[in-house]
């Protein structure tokens, strides 16, 4: 069981052994994190929440739906889904801050609703994250193709290098994993702010062509595009298409939940992480959707050619509306810098998927819903076999039929199968164990004794920028 050394002047309580703690004494306490270690600080948690949620979607893939909905359809599609996900975020915040345990929402589903639901949620989330990791590896190789136009870099080399790096980073003690993600995500934040500034400055005429284009493309060819059918029905379908894309791109609350059990002083760190989510929705997702609809028209011939395959560059930064606008405005060098930072962004997203999927697998093993050996951790609190299992058996050549259809059946089939096999019972409202078998009490004791000092330097700057921490309870 993971234990922490903590001290607090003026604390006067009895420990389990019956001994008395005097003021200033050092005691061993359980942290409610099983064998995982609470070593992630506030800034690392904040930037991990940003980094894992942002990959190619915000910078490249979002632009592929601009021709479907037009600039207004794209923007409104992301705004509408952001409203939905904000409500989801608030629900996550209430539950995870109450019980920051390993695999938080996975365990909540099992212990507060039905064990069969927990089984289905855990395996569905694991497979989702594992497959997303392979998608990011593929995306990295295609982004390298922005420079490697002759395809001299073999895909096997890219895959091997990226997977080795993912393995090394995720086998480090969690505080070092957090440091890597912290540095990578700083690049993402910088790039997002750069693209928003690029759209704002250039639309006002701050470009080599001195073209003050403003909201020109919202007037010609128009704010809404017609998708599948003509008229207002086509515009509405375009909006729905963009909203559907937003459902795949916008995420975040679940990733904060996956690091909750490895966060220092979680009751003081996690509220700020969840509270800042509304700003991430506003600037990173809705802001990007607005900016993309400003810098290029939805019927841009270059964008249409890349999406149709008539022009090379599909899946690379060449398909990004930002890069298309940079080249149209004759801004040299910026497209190469953009592609380089996007590659680090995609790498960071895949790295986060490995972390989340390994923690989901670890939680399942602890609850006897996966082989027990996957629950083994190193002395640094890293679930070594759960991390290794993400990369094997290595059957990454799955057929599109499985990806498109059979994968959708994992959740209902696993729910029904586990419910019939284990004969689990639904927990009516008011009967759930909100203390999670004593784990919440362990976290309460840990929070009472732990001293969490304000961060300094770059960590401290990020902590203050994203809302800092909740003040310590009296």
Secondary structure, 3 states (H helix, E strand, C coil): CCEEEECCCCCCCECCCCCECCCCCCEEEECCCCCCCCCECHHHHHHHHHHHHCCHHHHCHHHHHHHHHHHHHHHHHHHHHHHHHHHHHHHHHHHHHHCCCCCHHHHHHHHHHCHHHHHHHHHHHHHHHHHHHHHHHHHHHHHHCCCCCCCCCCHHHHHHHHHHHHHHHHCCCHHHHHHHHHHHHHHHHHHHHHHHHHHHHHHCCCCCCCCCCCCHHHHCCCCCCCCCCCHHHHHHHHHHHHHHHHHHHCCCHHHHHHHHHHECCHHHHHHHHHHCHHHHHHHHHHHHHHHHHHHCCCCCHHHHHHHHCCCCCCCCHHHCHHHHHHHHCCCCCHHHHHHHHHHHHHHHHHHHHHHHHHHHHHHHHHCCCCCHHHHCCCCCCCCHHHHHHCCCCCCCCCCHHHHHCHHHHHHHHHHHHHHHHHCCCCCCCCCCCCCHHHHHHHHHHHHHHCCCCCCCHHHHHHHHHCCCCCCCCC
